[in-house]
Amino acid sequence: MPLPPAPTKRAALLSSDAYDAPARSSSKKPTRKPATRAVHADAAEQPSLTSSALHTNAPQAFAPAHLPSPSPALLTEPAAARAPARPARSKAEAPVPAPVAAPAPARAKAPKKTGPSKLFVLDTNVLLHDPMCLFRFEEHDIFLPMIVLEELDAHKKGMTEVARNGRQTSRTLDALAAAQGADMAKGLKLDTTGHREAGGCLFFQTAPLDYSLPTSLPQGKADNQILGVVEALRKLHAPREVVLVSKDINMRVKARALGLDAEDYQNDKTLEDGDLLYSGSLALPADFWTRQAKDVESWQSGSTTFYRISGPIVGSLLINQFVYFEAPGEPSMYGRVTEIRAKTAVIQTLRDFGHAKNAVWGVTTRNREQNFAMNLLMDPEIDFVTLTGTAGTGKTLMALAAGLTQVLDDRRYTEIIMTRATVSVGEDIGFLPGTEEEKMGPWMGALDDNLEFLAKGDGGNAGEWGRAATNELIRSRVKIKSMNFMRGRTFMNKYLIIDEAQNLTPKQMKTLITRAGPGTKIICMGNLAQIDTPYLTEGSSGLTYAVDKFKGWPHGGHITLARGERSRLADFASEVL
């Protein structure tokens, strides 16, 4: 198809009176037609300024600098010429480009955080505690004194967790320094290794800093040198805020005594307060059934009753969370959330393990929380169970009773594997003789105590020979393993009990849980009020980490046991001591 001929003259601009031409007398029509034809002719030669600019080539409207000034007239006149009997529409169509530019605000980037960024000076213990701490400070900058690198180099040898963290931190620093375009004088961009959440820069001490500390602080100690660096940076970068980050409490106290800002490293804590930990159960309000009377649905499957509820309470529920209703003069209800869809939730009633006919290996539950825990332990669809509570709440006893029933009676699992963190309460008594199980024997006093109770209850009047045979059978199905040799293992169809899990770090907890193969069930138990591992708190414990991360998972459950059932002496000691 041949190209149309080139225009012989530029398009004429219409005056403001030309828009009123259709409303005037017919004597003015001949003067309007040539202008209309000229506009049509020129518009046909410039399709990019008409329909294509409005429809198919909309992004061109965002760059109007190169366009001639008469473009608004060229965009609107063809519409006026096509409908000469409706002048009002031509006036309305005059500002046509406005809707084209309307999407411009949607393309604008989200505003960045305003306010001055801080300069954080990291202590060595922060780098050894969390090798990824360099990328946890968002848009703020990080400064590493030279003495920190010296201490980091001194701690990188060995097979301990601290040594591994030191080596990983060194590799991270090397990757940042080797990145393309890295300049230590200007600061290393923290997002060059793929961590886009870090928007600041990393600075090293490349020149001596002038500072003066009180004579009471020895100049040769590493902690005091870091304090001097913070003091010098505060004077050098004033009024910018310079903050020392350290896991050492005494270090932070000395910094505040010198008038320096100091903070603890908080990113390792799952929860700020232990009271905020997910409890696994929820009490329904007293007027629950009154509000749900019209909307509740119920049906029965075997001996289990299901309730479908709605309302604002659904927003606060999680999968496998236990709910209970207790009111004077009304029947109680205990259930577990099995399904949440939109604004409705399904509650399944529980099996009462407090009744003698539902006893598990001769053990019956004595309170509400124990019954909740036993329902989790006996459910084959639950693969991961966490139990927290004070000493004497029955955690180990229930876990062992449920394990023996499912291993020996139901044949659901092949054996019970029990392990724990070997953290001593007092001084270490030295190396222990024997095999792995013999070495772990002194740490498994709780296992022996509970197995003795379970074997005694199951043996009945079988006599001494019967009890001996029962003990031998139980011992053959209970294996004691050390956590030191768990790396690389895969447990298939095992019932794994991790006792004293509050002394585990989140990394150790991840290592143990990822050992689970098909058909394996893991039970983690511990008392968060009795943490013996140094540098671990309620908020940073691996048990807290697991409870928080697994809540709401369809195949996991948690319950906090509140009432002790050991003895009146133990209950009183837990309260007053």
Secondary structure as UniProt FT lines:
FT   HELIX           16..23
FT   HELIX           26..28
FT   HELIX           29..45
FT   HELIX           47..49
FT   HELIX           51..54
FT   TURN            55..57
FT   HELIX           58..62
FT   HELIX           64..66
FT   TURN            69..70
FT   HELIX           71..82
FT   TURN            84..85
FT   HELIX           87..92
FT   TURN            93..96
FT   HELIX           97..101
FT   TURN            102..103
FT   HELIX           104..107
FT   STRAND          119..122
FT   HELIX           124..129
FT   TURN            131..132
FT   HELIX           133..135
FT   TURN            138..139
FT   STRAND          141..144
FT   HELIX           146..154
FT   HELIX           161..177
FT   TURN            180..181
FT   TURN            184..186
FT   STRAND          188..189
FT   TURN            190..193
FT   TURN            196..197
FT   STRAND          201..204
FT   TURN            215..216
FT   TURN            219..220
FT   HELIX           222..236
FT   TURN            238..239
FT   STRAND          242..245
FT   HELIX           249..257
FT   TURN            258..259
FT   STRAND          261..263
FT   TURN            267..268
FT   HELIX           274..276
FT   STRAND          281..283
FT   TURN            286..287
FT   HELIX           288..292
FT   TURN            293..295
FT   STRAND          297..301
FT   TURN            302..303
FT   STRAND          304..310
FT   HELIX           312..316
FT   TURN            319..320
FT   STRAND          322..325
FT   TURN            328..329
FT   STRAND          333..341
FT   TURN            342..343
FT   STRAND          344..349
FT   TURN            353..354
FT   HELIX           356..358
FT   TURN            361..362
FT   HELIX           368..378
FT   TURN            380..381
FT   STRAND          384..389
FT   TURN            391..392
FT   HELIX           395..404
FT   HELIX           405..409
FT   STRAND          415..420
FT   HELIX           436..440
FT   HELIX           441..444
FT   HELIX           445..459
FT   TURN            460..461
FT   HELIX           463..477
FT   STRAND          478..480
FT   HELIX           483..485
FT   TURN            487..488
FT   STRAND          494..499
FT   HELIX           501..503
FT   HELIX           506..513
FT   TURN            514..515
FT   TURN            518..519
FT   STRAND          521..526
FT   TURN            528..529
FT   TURN            534..535
FT   TURN            538..540
FT   HELIX           542..550
FT   TURN            551..552
FT   TURN            554..555
FT   STRAND          556..561
FT   HELIX           568..576
//
